[in-house]
Amino acid sequence: MSFWIPLMILLVLCSIFFTYVWQQYRRRRELEMLSKSIERVLQGRNEEKPEEEKVEEEPADVKKKRRVPREDVFLRRVYYKLNRLEQVTVKGYEQIAAERDSMQDSIEELAHQMRTPLTNLEINLDFLAG
């Protein structure tokens, strides 16, 4: 009888230890996945992708790697919000680029409209001076 009590205690302690190690491994893996997702969002801002790369879809195996396990609802919510953040960020940068191009076109048009009267004035002044 005295042999079984320490053995049971040892088994319980071992199971607690291995459960703890397993949970730490899972959390570390989840944090790495979150870190990669955040890095992807941050790199989306700094990366200038050619148009043909923007159009192409990711391969199916890449999408599978980023899939979140069903049992972790919290992690799925965080991934959903990160994906939404990425979409909003990309749309924002596209809108900024479009506004920058529009502003540049307006400045070029204004410069052209200013040059024409100034050139006419210069020609008239040369004519009057000469």
Z-matrix of the N, CA and C atoms (Angstrom, degrees):
N
C 1 1.447
C 2 1.534 1 111.52
N 3 1.317 2 116.78 1 -40.35
C 4 1.450 3 120.05 2 -177.99
C 5 1.535 4 111.87 3 -69.03
N 6 1.306 5 117.18 4 -21.80
C 7 1.466 6 121.56 5 178.83
C 8 1.529 7 111.73 6 -72.82
N 9 1.330 8 117.50 7 -34.48
C 10 1.463 9 121.79 8 -174.52
C 11 1.526 10 112.78 9 -76.23
N 12 1.294 11 118.73 10 -32.40
C 13 1.469 12 121.08 11 -177.47
C 14 1.533 13 110.69 12 -64.16
N 15 1.338 14 120.30 13 -52.61
C 16 1.475 15 118.59 14 177.25
C 17 1.529 16 112.82 15 -62.32
N 18 1.328 17 116.54 16 -33.85
C 19 1.467 18 119.78 17 178.28
C 20 1.528 19 110.97 18 -64.97
N 21 1.309 20 116.66 19 -42.73
C 22 1.476 21 120.43 20 178.00
C 23 1.532 22 111.06 21 -64.92
N 24 1.325 23 115.29 22 -41.94
C 25 1.473 24 119.11 23 177.96
C 26 1.527 25 109.95 24 -62.11
N 27 1.328 26 115.96 25 -43.17
C 28 1.466 27 120.33 26 177.92
C 29 1.529 28 111.51 27 -61.67
N 30 1.324 29 117.20 28 -42.52
C 31 1.462 30 120.68 29 178.27
C 32 1.525 31 111.84 30 -63.90
N 33 1.320 32 116.56 31 -41.42
C 34 1.467 33 120.33 32 178.73
C 35 1.534 34 110.00 33 -64.46
N 36 1.329 35 116.33 34 -44.55
C 37 1.462 36 119.45 35 179.46
C 38 1.534 37 111.64 36 -64.85
N 39 1.316 38 116.59 37 -39.79
C 40 1.469 39 119.84 38 177.06
C 41 1.527 40 111.17 39 -64.12
N 42 1.318 41 117.09 40 -41.84
C 43 1.464 42 119.50 41 179.24
C 44 1.522 43 111.03 42 -65.68
N 45 1.328 44 117.26 43 -38.66
C 46 1.473 45 120.38 44 176.56
C 47 1.526 46 109.98 45 -63.80
N 48 1.327 47 117.04 46 -44.16
C 49 1.460 48 121.10 47 -179.99
C 50 1.524 49 111.24 48 -61.55
N 51 1.325 50 117.61 49 -47.89
C 52 1.459 51 120.47 50 -178.29
C 53 1.530 52 111.78 51 -68.01
N 54 1.322 53 116.77 52 -33.10
C 55 1.466 54 119.76 53 174.66
C 56 1.523 55 110.28 54 -64.35
N 57 1.327 56 115.85 55 -43.15
C 58 1.456 57 120.73 56 178.22
C 59 1.536 58 110.58 57 -61.50
N 60 1.330 59 116.45 58 -46.82
C 61 1.470 60 120.60 59 179.90
C 62 1.521 61 110.20 60 -61.64
N 63 1.320 62 117.99 61 -42.95
C 64 1.463 63 121.77 62 179.85
C 65 1.528 64 111.07 63 -63.11
N 66 1.324 65 117.00 64 -43.45
C 67 1.470 66 120.32 65 179.18
C 68 1.530 67 110.62 66 -64.31
N 69 1.318 68 117.25 67 -39.68
C 70 1.461 69 120.30 68 177.57
C 71 1.530 70 110.89 69 -63.32
N 72 1.312 71 116.27 70 -40.78
C 73 1.461 72 120.48 71 177.99
C 74 1.527 73 110.63 72 -62.59
N 75 1.330 74 116.60 73 -46.55
C 76 1.470 75 120.23 74 179.50
C 77 1.521 76 111.27 75 -61.97
N 78 1.316 77 118.05 76 -44.56
C 79 1.471 78 120.87 77 -179.85
C 80 1.518 79 111.04 78 -64.23
N 81 1.330 80 116.76 79 -40.43
C 82 1.460 81 119.45 80 178.52
C 83 1.522 82 110.37 81 -63.02
N 84 1.340 83 116.74 82 -42.22
C 85 1.457 84 120.78 83 178.51
C 86 1.534 85 110.68 84 -63.66
N 87 1.327 86 117.36 85 -41.80
C 88 1.467 87 120.81 86 178.97
C 89 1.522 88 110.78 87 -64.88
N 90 1.334 89 116.44 88 -41.62
C 91 1.463 90 119.24 89 178.88
C 92 1.526 91 111.41 90 -65.87
N 93 1.325 92 117.09 91 -35.34
C 94 1.466 93 119.64 92 175.84
C 95 1.515 94 110.96 93 -65.00
N 96 1.333 95 117.22 94 -40.21
C 97 1.464 96 120.55 95 177.97
C 98 1.529 97 110.13 96 -64.23
N 99 1.333 98 116.83 97 -42.21
C 100 1.466 99 120.17 98 177.70
C 101 1.523 100 110.69 99 -64.20
N 102 1.313 101 115.86 100 -42.06
C 103 1.458 102 119.99 101 179.35
C 104 1.527 103 111.14 102 -60.74
N 105 1.326 104 117.09 103 -42.30
C 106 1.470 105 120.58 104 178.35
C 107 1.525 106 110.77 105 -65.20
N 108 1.327 107 117.12 106 -38.48
C 109 1.462 108 119.46 107 178.56
C 110 1.515 109 111.31 108 -66.26
N 111 1.314 110 116.70 109 -42.75
C 112 1.466 111 120.20 110 178.30
C 113 1.524 112 110.03 111 -64.43
N 114 1.306 113 116.75 112 -41.51
C 115 1.468 114 120.62 113 178.16
C 116 1.520 115 111.02 114 -61.28
N 117 1.336 116 116.39 115 -39.06
C 118 1.458 117 120.89 116 178.24
C 119 1.527 118 110.44 117 -62.76
N 120 1.340 119 116.30 118 -41.29
C 121 1.465 120 120.22 119 179.08
C 122 1.520 121 109.90 120 -65.06
N 123 1.321 122 116.50 121 -44.12
C 124 1.462 123 119.86 122 -178.69
C 125 1.519 124 112.05 123 -67.62
N 126 1.317 125 118.08 124 -36.53
C 127 1.453 126 120.36 125 179.57
C 128 1.516 127 111.65 126 -72.91
N 129 1.308 128 117.58 127 -23.33
C 130 1.459 129 120.58 128 177.44
C 131 1.505 130 111.45 129 -60.43
N 132 1.319 131 117.23 130 -29.17
C 133 1.455 132 121.69 131 179.73
C 134 1.521 133 110.63 132 -73.13
N 135 1.309 134 117.83 133 -40.84
C 136 1.459 135 121.64 134 -173.01
C 137 1.517 136 113.64 135 -90.50
N 138 1.303 137 118.15 136 -16.49
C 139 1.456 138 120.85 137 -177.09
C 140 1.518 139 111.29 138 -84.37
N 141 1.287 140 116.26 139 128.06
C 142 1.450 141 121.50 140 171.66
C 143 1.516 142 106.52 141 -99.22
N 144 1.317 143 117.61 142 104.77
C 145 1.460 144 121.52 143 -177.44
C 146 1.525 145 109.35 144 -95.51
N 147 1.321 146 117.44 145 138.72
C 148 1.465 147 119.27 146 172.69
C 149 1.521 148 110.47 147 -63.57
N 150 1.317 149 116.15 148 157.14
C 151 1.461 150 120.99 149 -176.13
C 152 1.519 151 112.94 150 -58.38
N 153 1.350 152 117.81 151 -39.17
C 154 1.461 153 118.22 152 -178.33
C 155 1.526 154 111.83 153 -67.36
N 156 1.338 155 118.11 154 -28.08
C 157 1.459 156 119.96 155 177.19
C 158 1.521 157 111.04 156 -74.36
N 159 1.326 158 118.02 157 -32.52
C 160 1.454 159 120.67 158 -179.93
C 161 1.525 160 111.47 159 -67.40
N 162 1.305 161 116.65 160 -33.32
C 163 1.459 162 120.72 161 -175.98
C 164 1.521 163 111.83 162 -76.23
N 165 1.329 164 116.73 163 -34.60
C 166 1.458 165 120.34 164 -174.75
C 167 1.518 166 111.02 165 -67.21
N 168 1.328 167 115.48 166 141.64
C 169 1.454 168 122.28 167 174.82
C 170 1.525 169 108.99 168 -83.33
N 171 1.351 170 114.87 169 157.10
C 172 1.447 171 119.01 170 176.18
C 173 1.519 172 109.17 171 -72.56
N 174 1.323 173 117.03 172 149.29
C 175 1.465 174 118.95 173 175.57
C 176 1.520 175 110.96 174 -62.70
N 177 1.328 176 116.33 175 155.07
C 178 1.467 177 121.34 176 -176.40
C 179 1.520 178 111.70 177 -62.94
N 180 1.343 179 117.89 178 -34.45
C 181 1.456 180 118.80 179 -178.44
C 182 1.522 181 112.26 180 -68.71
N 183 1.345 182 118.29 181 -29.40
C 184 1.453 183 121.17 182 176.31
C 185 1.520 184 109.76 183 -69.75
N 186 1.339 185 116.91 184 -40.96
C 187 1.451 186 119.69 185 178.00
C 188 1.524 187 111.08 186 -63.94
N 189 1.319 188 117.29 187 -37.98
C 190 1.464 189 120.26 188 179.62
C 191 1.517 190 110.79 189 -64.85
N 192 1.322 191 117.55 190 -36.74
C 193 1.459 192 120.15 191 -179.06
C 194 1.520 193 111.56 192 -64.65
N 195 1.331 194 117.46 193 -31.88
C 196 1.451 195 120.93 194 -178.67
C 197 1.517 196 113.02 195 -87.70
N 198 1.302 197 117.63 196 -2.38
C 199 1.455 198 121.05 197 -178.37
C 200 1.521 199 109.71 198 -65.02
N 201 1.323 200 116.37 199 136.86
C 202 1.455 201 122.32 200 -177.63
C 203 1.520 202 109.18 201 -92.53
N 204 1.336 203 117.35 202 139.07
C 205 1.461 204 118.92 203 177.45
C 206 1.524 205 111.59 204 -59.37
N 207 1.304 206 116.40 205 143.28
C 208 1.459 207 121.73 206 -177.35
C 209 1.522 208 112.69 207 -65.40
N 210 1.316 209 117.70 208 -30.90
C 211 1.455 210 118.83 209 -173.20
C 212 1.522 211 113.28 210 -72.43
N 213 1.311 212 118.34 211 -17.71
C 214 1.451 213 120.19 212 -176.83
C 215 1.524 214 110.07 213 -102.69
N 216 1.323 215 116.45 214 92.06
C 217 1.463 216 122.23 215 -176.13
C 218 1.529 217 110.92 216 -68.17
N 219 1.317 218 116.85 217 -40.16
C 220 1.461 219 120.34 218 -179.71
C 221 1.518 220 111.09 219 -60.14
N 222 1.323 221 116.41 220 -46.14
C 223 1.457 222 120.61 221 -179.72
C 224 1.522 223 110.97 222 -64.35
N 225 1.328 224 117.60 223 -37.82
C 226 1.474 225 120.75 224 177.07
C 227 1.526 226 110.15 225 -62.28
N 228 1.315 227 116.84 226 -41.02
C 229 1.474 228 119.66 227 178.58
C 230 1.523 229 111.30 228 -63.26
N 231 1.326 230 115.89 229 -43.05
C 232 1.466 231 119.54 230 179.58
C 233 1.522 232 109.98 231 -63.22
N 234 1.338 233 117.87 232 -43.73
C 235 1.458 234 120.89 233 177.72
C 236 1.524 235 111.46 234 -61.48
N 237 1.308 236 116.49 235 -41.83
C 238 1.462 237 119.93 236 178.76
C 239 1.524 238 109.83 237 -59.86
N 240 1.320 239 116.70 238 -45.95
C 241 1.463 240 120.24 239 -179.48
C 242 1.528 241 111.50 240 -66.73
N 243 1.329 242 117.09 241 -36.79
C 244 1.462 243 119.41 242 176.47
C 245 1.523 244 111.54 243 -64.83
N 246 1.319 245 116.56 244 -41.47
C 247 1.466 246 119.56 245 177.53
C 248 1.518 247 111.11 246 -64.24
N 249 1.328 248 117.49 247 -40.45
C 250 1.460 249 120.61 248 177.04
C 251 1.532 250 110.10 249 -63.97
N 252 1.328 251 116.75 250 -41.52
C 253 1.463 252 121.01 251 177.43
C 254 1.513 253 110.81 252 -60.02
N 255 1.330 254 116.17 253 -41.84
C 256 1.466 255 120.25 254 178.61
C 257 1.521 256 110.78 255 -63.42
N 258 1.323 257 117.47 256 -43.05
C 259 1.461 258 120.86 257 179.70
C 260 1.523 259 111.18 258 -64.00
N 261 1.331 260 116.65 259 -44.15
C 262 1.465 261 120.25 260 179.94
C 263 1.518 262 110.32 261 -64.83
N 264 1.333 263 116.77 262 -40.50
C 265 1.461 264 120.78 263 179.93
C 266 1.528 265 111.06 264 -63.99
N 267 1.313 266 116.76 265 -44.38
C 268 1.465 267 120.56 266 179.93
C 269 1.525 268 110.29 267 -63.26
N 270 1.335 269 117.06 268 -44.26
C 271 1.471 270 119.47 269 178.19
C 272 1.522 271 111.24 270 -62.78
N 273 1.335 272 116.33 271 -38.87
C 274 1.458 273 119.90 272 178.62
C 275 1.513 274 112.04 273 -62.49
N 276 1.340 275 116.39 274 -44.02
C 277 1.461 276 119.31 275 179.07
C 278 1.514 277 111.66 276 -67.02
N 279 1.326 278 117.68 277 -36.04
C 280 1.465 279 120.17 278 176.29
C 281 1.526 280 110.31 279 -64.67
N 282 1.333 281 116.94 280 -40.61
C 283 1.461 282 120.71 281 179.16
C 284 1.528 283 110.68 282 -66.22
N 285 1.323 284 116.80 283 -40.90
C 286 1.469 285 120.20 284 177.91
C 287 1.527 286 110.51 285 -62.43
N 288 1.323 287 117.19 286 -42.32
C 289 1.460 288 120.68 287 179.31
C 290 1.535 289 110.71 288 -63.69
N 291 1.337 290 116.75 289 -41.21
C 292 1.463 291 120.21 290 178.91
C 293 1.529 292 110.67 291 -64.89
N 294 1.326 293 117.27 292 -41.88
C 295 1.471 294 120.05 293 178.83
C 296 1.523 295 111.19 294 -66.76
N 297 1.334 296 116.83 295 -37.21
C 298 1.462 297 120.23 296 178.02
C 299 1.527 298 110.50 297 -63.81
N 300 1.344 299 116.75 298 -42.85
C 301 1.462 300 120.33 299 178.11
C 302 1.525 301 111.12 300 -64.45
N 303 1.326 302 117.00 301 -40.62
C 304 1.457 303 121.11 302 178.50
C 305 1.525 304 110.86 303 -63.55
N 306 1.325 305 116.65 304 -42.30
C 307 1.458 306 120.68 305 179.30
C 308 1.522 307 110.83 306 -65.25
N 309 1.325 308 116.69 307 -40.27
C 310 1.459 309 120.56 308 178.82
C 311 1.529 310 110.44 309 -64.11
N 312 1.327 311 117.67 310 -41.62
C 313 1.469 312 120.79 311 176.96
C 314 1.521 313 111.11 312 -62.80
N 315 1.338 314 117.07 313 -40.75
C 316 1.472 315 120.39 314 179.27
C 317 1.516 316 111.05 315 -64.44
N 318 1.318 317 117.14 316 -40.62
C 319 1.467 318 120.42 317 179.67
C 320 1.525 319 110.35 318 -66.45
N 321 1.327 320 117.03 319 -40.98
C 322 1.464 321 119.94 320 178.21
C 323 1.527 322 110.95 321 -63.47
N 324 1.320 323 116.88 322 -41.52
C 325 1.475 324 120.65 323 178.43
C 326 1.522 325 110.76 324 -64.47
N 327 1.320 326 117.20 325 -42.89
C 328 1.461 327 121.26 326 178.98
C 329 1.527 328 111.15 327 -63.80
N 330 1.338 329 116.67 328 -42.04
C 331 1.462 330 120.33 329 178.77
C 332 1.531 331 110.30 330 -62.82
N 333 1.331 332 116.88 331 -40.58
C 334 1.462 333 119.96 332 178.47
C 335 1.528 334 110.98 333 -64.43
N 336 1.315 335 117.02 334 -42.42
C 337 1.465 336 120.43 335 -179.53
C 338 1.523 337 111.61 336 -67.98
N 339 1.329 338 117.73 337 -28.67
C 340 1.464 339 120.53 338 178.26
C 341 1.531 340 111.16 339 -77.28
N 342 1.333 341 117.18 340 -35.07
C 343 1.455 342 120.65 341 -177.63
C 344 1.524 343 112.21 342 -65.41
N 345 1.303 344 118.44 343 -37.48
C 346 1.466 345 121.49 344 -176.01
C 347 1.535 346 111.79 345 -62.15
N 348 1.335 347 120.22 346 -52.38
C 349 1.477 348 118.13 347 178.05
C 350 1.525 349 113.06 348 -65.84
N 351 1.327 350 117.35 349 -34.77
C 352 1.464 351 119.15 350 179.37
C 353 1.521 352 110.86 351 -66.67
N 354 1.298 353 116.89 352 -38.54
C 355 1.467 354 120.50 353 176.85
C 356 1.520 355 110.16 354 -64.53
N 357 1.329 356 117.59 355 -41.48
C 358 1.472 357 121.13 356 178.03
C 359 1.521 358 110.61 357 -63.33
N 360 1.328 359 117.99 358 -41.96
C 361 1.463 360 120.95 359 177.53
C 362 1.529 361 111.11 360 -62.74
N 363 1.317 362 116.54 361 -41.93
C 364 1.454 363 120.60 362 -179.99
C 365 1.530 364 111.05 363 -63.04
N 366 1.333 365 116.32 364 -42.39
C 367 1.467 366 120.69 365 178.49
C 368 1.522 367 110.23 366 -63.49
N 369 1.338 368 116.97 367 -44.27
C 370 1.470 369 120.73 368 179.01
C 371 1.523 370 111.62 369 -63.73
N 372 1.338 371 117.78 370 -39.79
C 373 1.464 372 120.20 371 178.65
C 374 1.528 373 110.90 372 -65.65
N 375 1.341 374 116.00 373 -40.79
C 376 1.474 375 118.65 374 176.60
C 377 1.523 376 111.01 375 -62.70
N 378 1.325 377 117.00 376 -38.82
C 379 1.461 378 121.51 377 179.92
C 380 1.525 379 110.85 378 -66.28
N 381 1.356 380 116.52 379 -43.39
C 382 1.454 381 120.42 380 179.51
C 383 1.526 382 111.92 381 -70.35
N 384 1.326 383 116.31 382 -33.86
C 385 1.451 384 119.75 383 -179.69
C 386 1.533 385 111.98 384 -75.05
N 387 1.307 386 116.11 385 -28.99
C 388 1.465 387 120.62 386 -174.24
C 389 1.450 388 113.00 387 -93.34
